[in-house]
Amino acid sequence: MQELGQQPDGQEPLRPLDPLGELMILDTRPCYPMGFFIECGCEGELDREKLHRAVDAVALRHPNTKSHIVWKGGRPFWKTAEVGPQLLWDPLAEKVDPWRAFDLATESGLRVIVFPEHSTHVMSWKIVLFGHHAVCDGLAACELLGEIWMHYAGKTLPPVGQAPLEPVPDLAEKDAGSKAEKPIVRRPSAVLTETLRFLKFFPAALGRMAFPLQAATSHENSLPSITSPNKTPYRLREFTADEIGKLRAVANARSVTLNALILAASMRVFAAWNREATGSRGGIRITMPVSLRQDQTRHPAENRIGYAFLDRTVDACQENEKLIASLAEASVWIKDSGAAGMFITALEILRTIPGLLWLIHRLPICFSSAVVSNLGDAARSMRVELPDSSKGQVADNMVITHVVGIPPVRPRTAAAVGIARYGDHLLLSCLADEAKIGRGAAERLLEAIHTECLSGLGKS
């Protein structure tokens, strides 16, 4: 009898999705394509054919980028396909909508989109990796970007290991011959405790803000489509070199990271947003993606992250110093305890019951107010060896000037903020469900977070 996931002789077997990938498939819907973005700015004479060859070569190393979704027994599986990622060159000129939702039954879940942004002085480009979260997470996409530039520069690509994520054991299975304590991500008691804590907190969804007509039209964008195909659905904001220096000084004085400062500023902005929009005093929950990578092996692109949930009441958001300190402490605990892995353990449990994950995500409940994702040092996340210049890494005749990542939004989690460093740059990004919280929301949120970050510079 043929087992689930097997194919007839002569065909490649179907591959199960990783737990987070399966969740992202089940949570996909027409207005919420579950797509993340990795934007790369670069300068030079970009060779279209060489870039195309690089994209194709890299896709051969990562099966998820050359696969379609098929359903067996009510669950999704990857099936290897001939067609890989699309390279969309100047979609405005080609009259193509690069941001259309993915049809993973017929196409790859990764697109590489090239926008020319030439000025009178320099040939510049914006390259966006737009990917469905079922394919991989943002860190894996950063590695894909690095490999594309390595191939473009004519360098040998590093080997890709085949080791899967460390499997989650059967939670009913007893330890045999060992009294060693299980890691926290594997202990049913710990998972149950955190699940109850999660369910006891009721976060408020971001409310709709009414903006002046001028602001709304100048920053118009909404999901799932946008007015102009060359305008990205997300927005960016960059700190100046002087601002970065002052922020680092404040972080050092408080013995915290820049991430803790920006997390606190974001949480305060979300709380203030709701007070202004609806008068709500509901609590704020930030979902924070956390890498579960435990070694330096380069693996095929997939999801290797868990989620941590940072909950604070509106009153706690008003006490800025305590908020910063508590978020810094929580970030250290999350990293040291492996708590983010509990989310994956819980998914493994829930997906054993057919239809349960799908049903949970159709409930009219706000699970999280917003997402804040830190890509870290993007140059390091690309994991490539490229020469450096005063502007950034050099790939043949191209100079990479910035890299930033933007996570997706979902129903009632209407804002996603990204943080990234690249060389001397510190960038914020925001994708907002502006149909729900108001046109121009992404720009307004970025402006408010930027302002909030700088408001405490003289208080250290």
ABEGO torsion letter per residue (X at the ends): XBBBGBBBBGBBBBBBBBAAAAAAAAABBAABAGBBBBBBBBBEBBBAAAAAAAAAAAAAABAAAABBBBBBGGBBBBBBBABBBBBBBGAAAAGBBAABBBBAAABBABBBBBBBABBAABBBBBBBBBBBAAABBAAAAAAAAAAAAAAAAGBBBBBBBABBBBBBBBAABBBBGBABBBBAAABAAAAAAAAAAAAABBBBBBBBBBBBAAAAAAABBBOABBABAABBABBBBBBBAAAAAAAAAAAAAAGBBAAAAAAAAAAAAAAAAAAAAAGBABBBBBBBBBBABABABBBBBBBABBBBBBBBBAAAAABAAAAAAAAAAAAAAAAAAGAAAAAAAAAAAAAABBGAAAAAAABBBBABABBBBBAEBAAAAAGBBBBBBAAEBBBEABBBABBBBBBBBBBGBABBBBBBBBEABBBBBBBBBAAAAEBGAAAAAAAAAAAAAAAAAAAX
